Amino acid sequence: MTGRRIVVVGSGMATTRLVEGLVARGVTERDQVTVLGDEPHAPYNRILLSAVLEGTHRPEALTLRSPGWYAAHGVDLRLGARVLDVDRERREVMLVDGERFGYDVLVLATGSIPSLPPIRGLVRMDGTLHPAVHAFRSLEDCLRLDAAAAGGGRAVVVGGGLLGLQVARALAVRGLEVELVEGGEHLLRSQVGPQAGRIIARDLARLGTAVYTGARAVRLTDEGLRLDNGYVLSADLVVLTAGGRPATALARRAGLGARRGILVDDRLTTSDDRIHALGDCVEHDGRVTGFVPPAWEQAQVLADHLAGDDVRYPGARTVARLRATDLEVAVLGEPETEPGEVVEVSNPVVGSHRKLVVREGVVVAATLVGDLSRIGLITQHYDRQTVLGPTEPGELLMADRPARPTALPDDAEACVCAGVTAGAVRACTSLEQVRRTTRATTGCGGCAASVRQLLATRPALSTT
């Protein structure tokens, strides 16, 4: 095959979206595309790992694209291929087994890596993790924890972020006694304020999970996990979900610019104009994200750029949705730091908290806890930067019951993760076709109910 040699390091969700874009633009027909993934599994949806742990999804259901799909589109997918170094002078990527791949264009999609919290006893003298300790980042981690959880018992989850809440709920649904430890003063401290965090903690307690905030785990012993307040939590399993950072080691060894993440410009180009980066490993305009929607936006921009278009990445539009049974949380933007006027309604008795940050009549950030009946409408205003009237922000938040369903226009976004419009969903005839052709519902899964409603109400085809 003639044309450029495009090598992608990493086979996660961002890479999958990038390759789909390259296929759609015909790039794979004229260029040689190679994907190097260090995991043995076909690219899969990491967001739904907690669903596998909970038992609602089979591991194979998480596959985004099969190896056969890659082969059918002329893409060389190498699994279990761990990259050791990048030789920028020779324009080569070297694997740990010594195999080399030459490139004209290199894309780094190395994601993020977990960082061990400073808890004594996590690592044994031989350098391995204590057998009770589990990370939760990969499918292998998930399968190992799934097997361990089959025996029941008591579990302590360390970390009160989105991942920690998902794992805690999944284990509780499995029937384990679960306790959650968060070193900050409230849960989801990177996304929501103290009041919302307290409501989430109350919801977890109502569901049977004890929450310890403002407490840090300091030592794992035969007695259990000791906290800095003196408490010792008995634990058959300890799950680490706190801490993760962009995987920049490969880029740094290659001499590429990096701070918290690999530095990229508006074209997702690094300090070497032949090397691009995207996803959790990058830092753009001083920000790292760690969420799927920005990674998929970056992937589409880079696919268009590699196809020859003059496009630029405008920056992350963060939308976070908690995927956990009986817990409803959605966060748009950065409601705790975004400047603007705050409109807030909280009802801790029923476990709901709603907050909008409005600037010049436009919703620039939002937090919704416990009641997501208007998430679709609020997201639509957020995406479109609708200028609201003086009373409209308050009216958006005063719904204590589901709002009356409204027909979404075709250009309204129905799936935030995949950037799919309501019109694209209506053009499909089944949920399977939606998933196959648009990727809607394959991210966090939060749009599944809306997608089903759009399919149920799509206009019938005329037979005349």
C-alpha positions as CSV (number, residue, x, y, z in Angstrom):
1,M,0.0,0.0,0.0
2,T,1.3,3.5,-0.9
3,G,0.6,6.6,1.1
4,R,1.5,7.7,4.6
5,R,2.3,5.3,7.5
6,I,0.0,6.3,10.3
7,V,0.8,4.6,13.6
8,V,-1.5,5.0,16.7
9,V,-0.2,4.1,20.1
10,G,-3.2,3.0,22.3
11,S,-6.4,1.2,21.5
12,G,-8.9,2.8,23.8
13,M,-12.1,4.7,23.2
14,A,-10.4,7.8,21.7
15,T,-8.5,5.6,19.2
16,T,-11.6,3.7,18.2
17,R,-13.3,7.0,17.4
18,L,-10.3,8.2,15.5
19,V,-10.1,5.1,13.4
20,E,-13.9,5.3,12.7
21,G,-13.3,8.8,11.4
22,L,-10.4,7.8,9.3
23,V,-12.4,5.0,7.7
24,A,-15.4,7.4,7.1
25,R,-13.1,9.9,5.4
26,G,-11.4,7.2,3.2
27,V,-8.0,7.7,4.8
28,T,-7.5,4.0,5.4
29,E,-8.0,3.3,1.7
30,R,-4.9,5.4,0.7
31,D,-2.8,5.3,3.9
32,Q,-1.4,2.5,6.0
33,V,-2.9,2.7,9.5
34,T,-1.5,0.6,12.4
35,V,-3.0,0.6,15.9
36,L,-0.8,-0.7,18.8
37,G,-2.8,-1.7,21.9
38,D,-1.0,-3.0,24.9
39,E,-4.1,-4.9,26.3
40,P,-5.0,-8.3,24.9
41,H,-8.6,-7.4,24.4
42,A,-10.3,-5.8,21.4
43,P,-11.0,-2.1,22.0
44,Y,-13.8,-1.8,24.6
45,N,-16.0,0.7,26.5
46,R,-14.2,1.5,29.8
47,I,-17.2,3.5,31.1
48,L,-19.3,0.3,31.3
49,L,-16.8,-1.7,33.3
50,S,-18.8,-1.1,36.4
51,A,-21.8,-2.6,34.6
52,V,-19.8,-5.8,34.1
53,L,-18.9,-5.8,37.8
54,E,-22.6,-5.2,38.7
55,G,-23.6,-8.1,36.4
56,T,-25.8,-6.2,34.0
57,H,-23.4,-6.5,31.0
58,R,-21.3,-9.3,29.7
59,P,-17.6,-8.5,29.1
60,E,-18.0,-9.1,25.3
61,A,-20.8,-6.5,25.2
62,L,-18.3,-3.8,25.9
63,T,-16.4,-4.4,22.6
64,L,-16.5,-1.3,20.4
65,R,-15.1,-2.7,17.2
66,S,-13.9,-6.3,16.7
67,P,-10.6,-7.2,15.2
68,G,-12.5,-8.4,12.1
69,W,-13.9,-4.9,11.6
70,Y,-10.4,-3.4,11.7
71,A,-9.1,-6.0,9.2
72,A,-12.1,-5.4,6.9
73,H,-11.2,-1.7,6.7
74,G,-7.6,-2.3,6.1
75,V,-6.4,-1.3,9.6
76,D,-3.6,-3.3,11.2
77,L,-4.7,-3.8,14.8
78,R,-2.0,-5.3,17.0
79,L,-3.1,-6.4,20.5
80,G,-0.8,-7.1,23.4
81,A,1.7,-4.7,21.7
82,R,3.4,-2.6,24.4
83,V,5.4,0.3,23.1
84,L,8.8,0.9,24.7
85,D,10.1,3.9,22.9
86,V,9.7,6.4,20.1
87,D,12.7,7.2,18.0
88,R,11.9,10.6,16.5
89,E,15.1,10.7,14.3
90,R,14.4,7.4,12.6
91,R,10.6,7.9,12.9
92,E,10.1,4.5,14.5
93,V,8.1,3.1,17.3
94,M,9.8,0.2,19.1
95,L,7.9,-2.5,21.1
96,V,9.2,-4.2,24.2
97,D,9.8,-7.3,22.1
98,G,12.1,-5.3,19.8
99,E,9.7,-5.1,16.8
100,R,9.8,-1.7,15.1
101,F,7.1,0.2,13.1
102,G,8.1,3.1,10.9
103,Y,5.8,6.1,10.8
104,D,5.1,9.3,8.9
105,V,2.4,10.3,11.3
106,L,2.3,9.2,14.9
107,V,-0.7,9.5,17.2
108,L,-0.2,9.1,21.0
109,A,-3.5,7.9,22.7
110,T,-1.9,6.5,25.8
111,G,-4.7,7.4,28.2
112,S,-4.2,7.7,31.9
113,I,-2.6,5.5,34.5
114,P,-3.7,4.9,38.1
115,S,-1.5,6.2,40.9
116,L,-1.2,4.3,44.2
117,P,-2.3,6.3,47.2
118,P,0.3,6.5,50.1
119,I,-1.2,3.6,52.1
120,R,1.4,1.4,53.8
121,G,0.8,-2.3,53.3
122,L,-0.7,-2.0,49.8
123,V,2.5,-3.4,48.2
124,R,4.3,-6.5,49.6
125,M,8.0,-6.9,50.0
126,D,8.3,-8.6,46.5
127,G,6.7,-5.6,44.9
128,T,3.3,-7.1,44.2
129,L,0.0,-5.8,45.4
130,H,-1.5,-7.2,48.6
131,P,-4.0,-10.0,47.4
132,A,-6.9,-8.1,48.9
133,V,-6.1,-4.9,46.9
134,H,-7.6,-4.2,43.5
135,A,-7.2,-1.4,41.0
136,F,-10.1,-0.7,38.7
137,R,-8.9,0.7,35.4
138,S,-8.9,-2.1,32.8
139,L,-11.0,-5.0,31.8
140,E,-8.4,-7.3,33.4
141,D,-8.8,-5.4,36.7
142,C,-12.6,-5.7,36.4
143,L,-12.5,-9.4,35.8
144,R,-10.2,-10.0,38.7
145,L,-12.4,-8.0,41.0
146,D,-15.5,-9.7,39.7
147,A,-14.1,-13.1,40.6
148,A,-13.0,-11.9,44.0
149,A,-16.5,-10.4,44.7
150,A,-18.2,-13.7,44.0
151,G,-17.2,-14.8,47.5
152,G,-19.1,-11.9,49.1
153,G,-17.8,-10.3,52.2
154,R,-16.8,-6.7,53.1
155,A,-15.3,-4.2,50.6
156,V,-13.8,-0.8,51.1
157,V,-13.6,1.5,48.2
158,V,-10.9,4.2,48.4
159,G,-11.9,7.3,46.4
160,G,-15.2,9.2,46.3
161,G,-15.1,10.4,42.6
162,L,-17.3,9.2,39.8
163,L,-15.4,5.9,39.5
164,G,-15.5,5.2,43.2
165,L,-19.2,5.7,43.4
166,Q,-19.8,3.4,40.4
167,V,-17.7,0.7,41.9
168,A,-19.3,1.1,45.4
169,R,-22.8,0.8,43.9
170,A,-21.8,-2.2,41.7
171,L,-20.4,-4.1,44.7
172,A,-23.4,-3.3,46.9
173,V,-25.8,-4.5,44.2
174,R,-23.7,-7.7,44.2
175,G,-24.6,-8.1,47.9
176,L,-21.3,-7.1,49.5
177,E,-21.1,-4.8,52.5
178,V,-19.5,-1.7,51.2
179,E,-17.8,1.3,52.8
180,L,-16.4,4.2,50.9
181,V,-13.4,6.4,52.0
182,E,-12.9,9.9,50.6
183,G,-10.0,12.1,51.7
184,G,-11.8,15.3,50.7
185,E,-14.5,17.0,52.7
186,H,-17.3,15.7,50.4
187,L,-18.0,13.2,47.6
188,L,-17.4,14.2,43.9
189,R,-15.3,17.2,45.1
190,S,-13.9,17.7,41.6
191,Q,-17.3,18.1,40.1
192,V,-19.9,19.3,42.7
193,G,-20.1,21.5,45.8
194,P,-20.4,20.5,49.4
195,Q,-24.2,20.6,49.5
196,A,-24.5,18.3,46.5
197,G,-21.8,16.0,47.9
198,R,-23.6,15.7,51.2
199,I,-26.8,14.7,49.4
200,I,-25.0,12.0,47.5
201,A,-23.5,10.7,50.7
202,R,-27.0,10.5,52.2
203,D,-28.3,8.7,49.2
204,L,-25.4,6.1,49.5
205,A,-26.1,5.7,53.2
206,R,-29.8,5.1,52.4
207,L,-28.7,2.4,50.0
208,G,-26.6,0.7,52.7
209,T,-23.1,2.1,52.0
210,A,-21.3,3.9,54.8
211,V,-19.3,6.9,53.7
212,Y,-16.2,8.4,55.5
213,T,-15.3,11.9,54.2
214,G,-12.4,14.0,55.4
215,A,-10.6,10.7,56.3
216,R,-7.6,9.2,54.6
217,A,-6.6,5.5,54.6
218,V,-3.1,5.2,55.9
219,R,-2.3,1.5,56.5
220,L,-3.5,-1.9,55.4
221,T,-3.0,-4.6,58.1
222,D,-4.4,-8.0,58.9
223,E,-7.1,-6.2,61.0
224,G,-8.3,-4.1,58.0
225,L,-7.8,-0.7,56.5
226,R,-6.7,1.9,59.1
227,L,-7.8,5.5,58.7
228,D,-6.0,8.6,59.9
229,N,-8.9,9.2,62.4
230,G,-8.1,5.9,64.1
231,Y,-10.9,3.9,62.6
232,V,-10.1,0.4,61.3
233,L,-12.4,-0.8,58.6
234,S,-12.6,-4.6,58.2
235,A,-12.1,-5.5,54.6
236,D,-12.0,-8.6,52.5
237,L,-11.5,-6.4,49.4
238,V,-9.9,-3.0,49.0
239,V,-10.6,-1.2,45.7
240,L,-8.5,1.7,44.7
241,T,-10.3,4.3,42.6
242,A,-8.6,7.4,43.8
243,G,-5.9,9.0,41.7
244,G,-5.1,8.8,38.1
245,R,-2.8,10.9,35.8
246,P,-2.2,11.3,32.1
247,A,0.2,8.7,30.8
248,T,3.1,10.9,29.6
249,A,6.1,8.8,30.1
250,L,6.5,7.7,26.5
251,A,6.2,11.3,25.3
252,R,8.7,12.6,27.8
253,R,11.2,9.9,26.9
254,A,10.8,11.0,23.3
255,G,11.5,14.6,24.3
256,L,8.0,15.9,23.6
257,G,6.6,18.9,25.5
258,A,4.6,17.8,28.6
259,R,3.3,19.3,31.8
260,R,0.4,17.5,33.5
261,G,-0.4,16.0,30.1
262,I,1.2,15.9,26.6
263,L,1.0,19.5,25.3
264,V,-1.0,19.9,22.1
265,D,-2.2,22.8,20.1
266,D,-5.6,23.4,18.4
267,R,-4.7,20.8,15.8
268,L,-3.8,18.3,18.5
269,T,-0.2,18.5,17.4
270,T,2.7,18.1,19.9
271,S,6.0,19.9,19.9
272,D,6.9,17.6,17.0
273,D,4.7,18.4,14.0
274,R,4.7,14.7,12.9
275,I,3.3,13.6,16.2
276,H,-0.2,14.2,17.5
277,A,-1.9,13.2,20.8
278,L,-5.5,12.9,22.0
279,G,-7.6,11.7,24.9
280,D,-6.9,11.4,28.6
281,C,-3.1,11.8,28.0
282,V,-3.2,15.3,26.6
283,E,-3.2,18.8,28.0
284,H,-4.8,21.4,25.7
285,D,-5.0,25.1,26.7
286,G,-3.9,24.3,30.2
287,R,-6.5,21.6,30.8
288,V,-6.7,17.9,31.1
289,T,-10.1,16.3,31.0
290,G,-10.4,12.6,31.7
291,F,-13.8,12.3,30.1
292,V,-15.0,10.5,27.0
293,P,-16.9,13.4,25.2
294,P,-13.8,15.6,24.9
295,A,-11.7,12.6,23.7
296,W,-14.2,11.8,21.0
297,E,-14.4,15.4,19.9
298,Q,-10.6,15.4,19.7
299,A,-10.7,12.2,17.7
300,Q,-13.1,13.6,15.1
301,V,-11.1,16.8,14.8
302,L,-7.8,14.8,14.3
303,A,-9.5,12.5,11.8
304,D,-10.6,15.5,9.7
305,H,-7.2,17.0,10.0
306,L,-5.5,13.9,8.8
307,A,-8.0,13.8,5.9
308,G,-6.8,17.2,4.8
309,D,-9.3,19.6,6.4
310,D,-8.3,22.8,8.0
311,V,-10.0,22.2,11.4
312,R,-9.2,23.2,15.0
313,Y,-10.2,21.8,18.3
314,P,-12.1,24.5,20.2
315,G,-11.5,23.1,23.7
316,A,-13.3,20.6,26.0
317,R,-17.0,20.7,26.5
318,T,-17.2,18.6,29.7
319,V,-20.3,16.6,30.4
320,A,-20.1,14.0,33.1
321,R,-22.8,11.5,33.9
322,L,-22.6,9.0,36.8
323,R,-23.5,5.5,35.8
324,A,-24.6,3.8,39.0
325,T,-27.8,2.0,40.0
326,D,-30.1,4.3,42.0
327,L,-27.8,7.2,41.9
328,E,-28.5,10.0,39.5
329,V,-25.8,12.7,38.9
330,A,-25.0,14.8,35.9
331,V,-22.5,17.7,35.7
332,L,-22.1,20.1,32.7
333,G,-19.0,22.1,32.5
334,E,-17.3,23.2,35.7
335,P,-20.0,24.5,38.0
336,E,-17.7,25.1,41.0
337,T,-15.3,27.3,39.2
338,E,-17.2,28.8,36.2
339,P,-18.0,32.6,36.9
340,G,-21.6,33.7,36.6
341,E,-24.8,34.0,38.5
342,V,-25.8,30.9,40.4
343,V,-29.4,29.6,40.4
344,E,-29.8,26.8,42.9
345,V,-32.6,24.6,44.3
346,S,-31.9,21.9,46.9
347,N,-34.2,19.5,48.6
348,P,-32.2,17.2,50.9
349,V,-35.3,15.5,52.2
350,V,-36.0,13.9,48.8
351,G,-32.3,13.8,47.9
352,S,-32.3,16.3,45.0
353,H,-30.0,19.2,44.2
354,R,-30.0,21.4,41.1
355,K,-27.7,24.2,40.2
356,L,-27.2,26.3,37.1
357,V,-24.4,28.8,36.5
358,V,-25.7,31.5,34.1
359,R,-23.7,34.2,32.4
360,E,-25.4,36.8,30.3
361,G,-28.5,34.6,30.1
362,V,-26.6,31.5,28.9
363,V,-26.2,28.3,31.0
364,V,-22.4,27.8,31.2
365,A,-22.4,25.0,33.8
366,A,-24.8,22.9,35.8
367,T,-25.1,20.3,38.5
368,L,-28.1,17.9,38.8
369,V,-28.3,15.4,41.6
370,G,-31.2,13.0,42.3
371,D,-33.6,14.4,39.6
372,L,-32.5,14.3,36.0
373,S,-36.0,14.8,34.6
374,R,-34.8,18.0,32.8
375,I,-31.3,17.0,31.9
376,G,-32.2,16.8,28.2
377,L,-33.6,20.3,28.1
378,I,-30.8,21.8,30.2
379,T,-28.2,20.1,28.1
380,Q,-29.8,21.4,24.9
381,H,-29.7,24.9,26.2
382,Y,-26.1,24.4,27.3
383,D,-25.0,23.0,23.9
384,R,-26.8,25.7,21.9
385,Q,-25.8,28.5,24.3
386,T,-29.5,29.6,24.4
387,V,-30.0,33.1,25.8
388,L,-32.7,32.6,28.5
389,G,-35.1,35.1,29.9
390,P,-34.8,36.3,33.5
391,T,-37.2,33.8,34.9
392,E,-36.3,30.8,32.8
393,P,-33.3,29.4,34.7
394,G,-35.4,29.2,37.9
395,E,-38.3,27.6,36.0
396,L,-35.9,24.9,34.6
397,L,-35.0,23.9,38.1
398,M,-38.4,23.9,39.7
399,A,-39.5,20.6,38.4
400,D,-40.2,18.1,41.2
401,R,-41.8,15.8,38.8
402,P,-40.8,14.8,35.3
403,A,-41.3,17.5,32.8
404,R,-43.8,16.9,30.0
405,P,-42.0,15.3,27.1
406,T,-41.2,17.6,24.3
407,A,-40.3,16.7,20.8
408,L,-36.5,17.3,20.3
409,P,-35.7,19.0,17.0
410,D,-33.6,17.0,14.6
411,D,-30.4,19.1,15.3
412,A,-30.7,18.7,19.1
413,E,-28.0,16.5,20.6
414,A,-29.4,13.2,21.8
415,C,-26.2,11.5,22.9
416,V,-23.6,13.7,24.5
417,C,-20.8,11.1,24.4
418,A,-21.0,10.4,20.7
419,G,-22.3,13.8,19.6
420,V,-25.4,12.2,17.9
421,T,-28.4,14.3,17.0
422,A,-32.0,13.4,17.5
423,G,-32.4,13.4,13.7
424,A,-29.7,10.8,13.3
425,V,-31.4,8.6,15.8
426,R,-34.8,9.0,14.1
427,A,-33.2,7.9,10.8
428,C,-32.6,4.5,12.4
429,T,-35.1,1.7,12.6
430,S,-33.8,-0.1,15.7
431,L,-31.6,0.3,18.8
432,E,-29.1,-2.0,17.3
433,Q,-28.8,0.1,14.2
434,V,-28.4,3.2,16.3
435,R,-25.5,1.6,18.2
436,R,-23.9,0.3,15.0
437,T,-24.2,3.4,12.9
438,T,-24.0,6.3,15.4
439,R,-22.4,4.8,18.5
440,A,-25.2,6.4,20.7
441,T,-25.8,4.6,24.0
442,T,-22.3,3.0,23.8
443,G,-20.7,5.7,26.0
444,C,-22.0,6.3,29.5
445,G,-25.4,4.8,28.6
446,G,-27.2,7.8,30.0
447,C,-29.0,8.6,26.8
448,A,-30.5,5.1,26.4
449,A,-34.0,6.1,27.6
450,S,-34.1,9.2,25.3
451,V,-32.9,7.1,22.3
452,R,-35.6,4.5,22.9
453,Q,-38.2,7.3,23.1
454,L,-37.0,8.8,19.9
455,L,-37.2,5.4,18.2
456,A,-40.7,4.8,19.6
457,T,-42.0,8.1,18.4
458,R,-40.3,8.3,15.0
459,P,-42.7,9.0,12.1
460,A,-44.0,5.9,10.4
461,L,-42.8,5.5,6.8
462,S,-45.4,6.3,4.2
463,T,-46.7,3.3,2.2
464,T,-48.3,5.3,-0.5
